[in-house]
Amino acid sequence: MRNGRLLAEAKPDAIMKQHNAATLESAFLQLCENSDQVGSQDSSQGPVRSNSRSPDSLKDECREPILGKDISTSSDIPKLKADWKVRAWHIIPKWRNIAALIIKTMVRMRRNPGSLCFQFLLPVIQICLMCLCIGGDPKGIKVAVVNNETSSSAYSRSLLSFLDNTSIYQVNLSHSAAFEGIRNGEYWGIIEFGENFTSYLTRRILQPRVSRDIVEGGSVHVWLDLTNRQIGIMLQKKLHEAFQAFVESKMGSQAYLVSVPVKFEEPIYGSQNTTFTTFVTPGAVLSITFYLAVGLTALSFVLERKEGLLDRCWVAGVSSLETMLAHLFSQLLVISVQITLLLLFILLVFKIPNEGSLFLVICLIVLQGVTGISFGLVISSAIDDEQSANQAALGIFYPNLIISGVIWPVECIPYPLRYLSLALPQTYASEALRCIMYRGWGLSRMMVWRGFAVTLGWNTFFLMLATIILKLRT
């Protein structure tokens, strides 16, 4: 090459043979002279250069700028300004480059079918475990029963028969043995009836005024081990349900006389048999989609940088924005399959109620997945080490899961942390999904469109941040 022009391209022996030169330097000299002759014939201005040059003059000429102009004449070169259309053409992402990058990413995925199948099945496994293991009633809870009544027609025996035997396993013991067992962790509670429970309870029902001793004797005394609050709440609920069923069986239409003076009517939204699984499911679906998307993309740039694919993309003229969009679209295909399987299982297999628009449910879950992809791209573009990228992705999992109100209401969070919770990408989204599925609300409600707006805002922020970081690092 000379002055930025390619003079010849071949093997050194072929070039020397073509110009009958003994050395490669002599062949290069002849090529330079031939180039000068062609340039002098094409140029209509300036003196004709001599065909023969000394090595010193050739050396001086080779030190000139690539364009072959003297530095003193650089001021005569007109300054060209690019048209705004040309600048916009270079800034706007080219779909041809994006399509090529998508194909490249899909080829890499196709070469790992086992990993791809695991990515499709992992959200299904997680949602199945969540629906099966969280929110249900405990089974086979041992409870000590101390019944001091001996009559077979006693009210205590009738009341105990209404207890849910699948959840509560009754063990008949004496008073001392029951307390010793619960202190040793063998039982979760003690239910005790007095000797005159039947007569005292009858007097409480029939007489308007009774003494304190009759009230105490006609009451069911319960001691609970509340180290596990969920089991304790379940036992209380089952005892109340058993007492209501007992009163209705004994008094029939007159059962309202001894009912609790607080009556819960039919709920406005939801049902009276709603389990904790119903509360957790919307937030769990969003969390699974978000963090699986983070895991898909957190190592994308790290691995491509390690394998040299990213440098090849830069050499080919691909921009940072095109790279981001290509990864976004290619990973969107994967999370679309994951979301489809998730919805099929929660709606058809586990019968989670959905009173609202299925289209809005799908849109919100997809947007959360795109936000997870964007956040994964931020991690991948900012970190070079695989271990550091994994730690960054896992480090934000539990704080976000706890503070976002996914497994426990946001109203229980103290106020300094609640402000942080409201700024996270999944807090308003989880609330919006619950409003859509359980209340049947649409985008006209503020609690619904707020979830979409916050998700879109975080998605845009993460995508722009990843593009800027990748641009600065390249």
N, C-alpha and C positions, 0 to 999 in steps of 0.2 A: 504494500500500500504506500501511496505518496500523496500528501496534501489531501487526505481524506478520500482518495479515489483508489479503487482496486485496479492495479495495473495488470496482474496476471494471477491465475489460480491453477496450480498444478503441483506435481511433485518437484523437488529441487533438481533432480537429474533430468527430468523432461524439460524444464525451463532452460537449463544450461545447454542441452542438446539442440533446442529450438533456435537459440541465438548464437550457437557455435562459440560459446564462452567456456573458458577453462575454470572459472570460479563463479560462484553465485553472485558475488559483488559486481563482476563485469556484466553479467546478465541484467542485474538490477540497474546498472548505469545505462545500458542500452534501452531498457524500458523507460527510464526517466527521459532520455533524449527523444525517444519516439513520442512520448506524451507531450513534451514541450513543442515538438514540431507540429503535432496535431492541434495543440492549443494556439500556436502562432498562426496557423492557417485559418482557423475558425475565428480568430479575433480580428476585428477591423480597426482597432486602435492599438497604439503602443508600438514600440520598436520590435523588429523581428529578432528573436533570441538566436544566439549562435548555437550551431549544432554540437559544437565541441565545448566541453566544459572541463575545467580542472577539478580534481577531487576536493580542493579547498572551497571552490565556489559551490560545488554540490553539497558540501557539508554545511556551508552557511545557509544554503537554500532550505536544507532539511530542518534548520532551526526556526524557519519562518512559521507563522501560524498555520493551522490546518487549512484554512480557506485560501492560503497563498497570498494574502494581502499583508502589506506592511502595517505596523502598528500606527504609524503616523497618518495613514490614510483611513483608519478606522472611523474617524469622525465624518468621513464623506459617505459612509454607508447609511442609507435611509432607515429610520426606525419604523418597523412595521407593527401595527397594532391589530390584534386579532378581533374579528367581528364578534359581537355578543352572541350570535348564533353558533359560532364555532366554539366559544367558551361553554355555552350551554350544552352543546353536543358532547363535549368532553366530561361535563359534570353529570349529566343525566345517565343513569345506569343503562347499559346495553343488554337487552334481553338475550342476545345471542351468547354473550359471555356468561350470563346467569344460567342459561340452559346447559351450556357446556359444563359449568361447575356442578350443576345438579346431577347431570349424567355421571360425572366423576364420583360424586358422593354416593350415588345409588349403586355404582359398580363396586365400590368398597363395601357397602352393606351386603350386596349379593354374594360377595366372597366369604362372608361370615354368616351363613344361614342359621347356625346354632345360636349365635348371639342375637340375631334378629327375632327368632322364635321366642327366646327368653324375654326380650323386650316386650313382645306382644302379650305373653302370658303373665308377666310379673304384676301388672295392675289388676288382672283378674284374681290372681292368688291373694293379693293384698286386700282387695275389697271383700273377698269371700271370708278371709280370716277376720276382718273387722266386723262384718255383719253376723258371723257365727259366734264370735267370742266377746263382743262388747255390747252391753245394753240389755242382755237377757236376764231373766230371774235366776238366782242361784238355785241349785238343785241339791236335794239330800242334806239340808242343813239340820244338824242334830240339835234338838231342843229338849231340855229336861222338863217333865210334867210332874208337879206335886199336887195330887188330887186327894184332899182329905175327906171327900164325900164317898160313901160306900154304897149308896143306893144305885141300882141300875137305871132308875128313871130320873136321876139327878140332872139338873140343867148343865152341870159342868161337862158330863159325858156327851150330851147333845151338842154343846158348843164346840167341843174338841173334834166332833165328827165333821164339822163344817170347815176345818182347816185344810188347806191344800196339801195333800199327802205327797205330792211330787216334789214340792219345795221344802216341806218341813217333815223331818223324821222325828216322831215323838218317842221319848224314852221315859217310862214311868219310874220314878225314884222317890226316895224319902227326902225330907227337907235338907238334912245335913249332907246326904250323898250328892244332892243336886248342886249345892253351893261348893262342895269340894271339887266336883267335876268341872264346873265352870271356871273355878280358879286355876285348875290345871289345864285349861284350854280344850277340854273334851266337848263342851257344849257352847253354843252361841247365845243361849238364853234360858230362862227359867219361867215357867208359867205355873202359878200356884192358885188353888181354889181353897177357900175356907170350909170348915165342917158344915156350916149352915148357909152355904152359898145359895142354894135353891130357895130356901124360905126367905132369906134376907132380900134376894133379888125380887121375889114376888111382892114382898111388902114395899120395896122401893117403887115398883111399878104401880101398885094399887093405891098406896097411901100418898096423900099430897105432902105430908111432913113426916120425916123419920129422923132418928137420932144419928149422930156421927158414927156410932158403932155399927148400926145397921148398914150405913153407906159403905163402911170399910169391909164389912163381912160380905156384902153383896157385890163386891168389885173383884175383878180378875187382876191379880198382882203379877207384874212382869218385870224381871230383871234381865238386862241385855248386856252383852259384851260388844261395846261400840268401838272397839279398835278397828273394825271394818265397818265403815259407815254405810256402805251400800247394802250389806247383809242386814244391818240393824234396821235400816229404812224398809227393807223388804219384809222383815218380820212384823214390824208395826203395821204395814199395809195389809198383810195377810190376816192379822188379828182383827183389824177393823172390818175387813170384808167378811170374816167368819162371824163376827158379832152381828153385823147387819143381816146376814142370812139366817142366823139363829132367831133374831127378833121377829123377822118376817114369817118364819115357820111356826112360831109359837103364838103370835098375836094376829097374824093375817092382816085384815084391813085396818086393824087398830095399831099397827106397828108405828104409825107416825107419832103416836103419843110419847114414845120413848126415844124417838130419833134425836140426833144431835141438832140443836137449833141453828146450824149452819148448813144450808142446802146448796150443793153445787149443781147448777142447771147444765143443760147440754152446752158443750164448749162452742165458741164462735168459730174457731179454727182448730183442726185436728180432732182427736177423739180422746175419750177418757182412758183408753187402754194404750196410749202412746208410750213407747219405750224410749230408753236413752239412745238406742240405735237410730231412731228417727232423727234425733237432734244431731248426732255425730255424722251421719252419712253425707249430707251436702258438703260440709267442710272437708270431710275425708276424701271425697271424690276430687275436689279442687286441689287438695294437698298432694294426692297421688299424681294427678296430672302435672302439677307444677314441678314437683321434685324429680319425677321421671324425665321430664323434658330438660331439667337442669343437668341430670346425669347423662343424657344423650349428647349434650353439646359442650359440657365442661371440659372434655378432653379432645374436642375436635381439632382446634388449632394447635394444641400441644402435640398431638400425634402427627399432624400434617407438617408442622415445623420440624419435628424430629426426623420425619421421613424425607424431607426436602420438597414436598409437594407445594408448600406455601410459597417458597422461593420461585418455583417454576411458574406459579400463577402471577407473581409480581413481574417476572421477566416477560410473560406473555401480554402484559398491559392491563391486567384485571385490577379494578379499583377496590378499595376497602368496602365501599357500600355494596358493590356487586357481590363480593365474597360473603358479606353478611346476609344479603337477601337470598343467595343461593343456599346457604346453610339453613336459613329460616324455612324456605319452601321445602327443601328435602326432608328436614326433620318433621315438618308439618304433616307429611304423608304418614310417618310412623305414628305420631300421636293421634292422628285421625282413626287409625285402626284400634289403638288403645282406648280411645274415648267410646268408640262404637261397642267394644266388648264390655266396657264398664257400664254403660247405660243398659245394655241387654241384661246384665246380671242384676243390677240394683232394681230395675223396673219389672222384669219378667220372672226372675228366679227368686229374689228376696222380697218382692212385692212392696217395695218402698213407694208410698203414695206420691202421685204427681197431679196436683189440681190445676196447674198452670200450663203455659205454652211449652211444648217440647222444643220448639225452635229456639226460644230464648234460653232454655237450659243448655242446649247444644252450643249455642253461640258463646255463652259465658264460659263454659268449660273449655272450648277451643281457645278463647282469648287468654284464659289462664295458662293453657299450654304454650301459647305463643310467648307469653310473658316469661315463662320458665325457660324457653329456648333462648330468649334475649338475655336473660340473666346468666345462663350458661355460657353464652358467647362473651359476655363481659369477663367472666372468670377465665375463660380460655384465652382471650386476647391479652389479658393482663399478666398471666402466670405462664412460665415456661416449663415448670417441673410438674410431672404427673401427680406425684404425691401431694404437693402443695395444692394443686387444683382439686384433688379429692377432699382434702381437709377443708378447703374453703367451701366446697359444696355441702359437705356434711356438717360443718360448723354452724351454719345458719338454719339447719333443719329443725332442731328441737326448740330453739328460741322462737322461731316463727310459728311452729306448731302450737306452742303453749300460749303465746301472747295474742295470736290472731283470733282466738275464740273458737277454734275448731273443736276442741274436746271439752271446753268449759266456757260458760258465758262470759262475754267481755265485761258485763256488769259486775262481776266478782273481782276484777282486777283493780288494784289500788290506782288512784288517780295519776301519780307520776308516770306509771307504766301504761296507763290507759291511753295517754296522748301518743305514746310510741306505738301502741297497738293500732290506733286509728290510722297511722301513717303507713302501715304495712300493706302490701298488695293483696292480701287474702282476707282481711277483716271485713271490709264492706262487701267483697265478692261473696263470702260465705253467707252473710246476712241476706244479700240479694237473692242467692239461690234458694235459701229457705223460704223467702217470701214468694218466690215463683212457684216452688213445688208444693208448699203446704197451705199457702193463702190464695194462690191463683192470681196474684197480682201481675200487672204488665208494666211496660215502660212509662206509663203515665204516673206511676208512684215514684216518689223521690228515693225511697230506699232501694228500688230496683235499678233505676238509671244511674244512681250514684255508684253502684257496684261496677257497672259497665264503664263509667267515666274514669274511675280510679284505675281500673285494670288497663284501659287504653293509655292512660297517662304514664303508668309504670312501664308499659310495653314500649312506648315511644322513647322514654328516657333511657331504658336499658339498651335499646337498639342504637340510639345516637351515641351513647357513652362507649359502647363496644366499637363502633365505627371510628370514633375519635381516638381511642386508645390504640387500635390497630394501625390507624394512619400515622400516629406519632411514633410508633415503634418500628415502622417500616421506612 
